[in-house]
Amino acid sequence: MSDEWKEWVGLTPLERFARSEQILVEYIAQGGSLDPDPDPTSPFDAPETWRPDLAHGRASLRLLRRGAG
């Protein structure tokens, strides 16, 4: 288990929530969006409502996942 993961597991639920809020604020500040990705297979899909600043309906930031090891 990485040191970063051990640190996260060692936090209380309230501390994790506070850190998650900070991460969300940083994500939004960097141009991230909470808008859902469009789903062309959905009967509720409405391409005319997509925001023009999203490339191919997706935010320009990518989330990278770290391994647990």
FENHUMO-V400727 format. One record per residue. SS is DSSP state (H for helix, E for strand, C for the rest). Layout:
SS
SS
//
This chain:
C
C
H
H
H
H
H
H
H
C
C
C
H
H
H
H
H
H
H
H
H
H
H
H
H
H
H
H
H
C
C
C
C
C
C
C
C
C
C
C
C
C
C
C
C
C
H
H
H
C
C
C
C
C
E
C
C
E
C
C
C
C
C
C
C
C
C
C
C
//
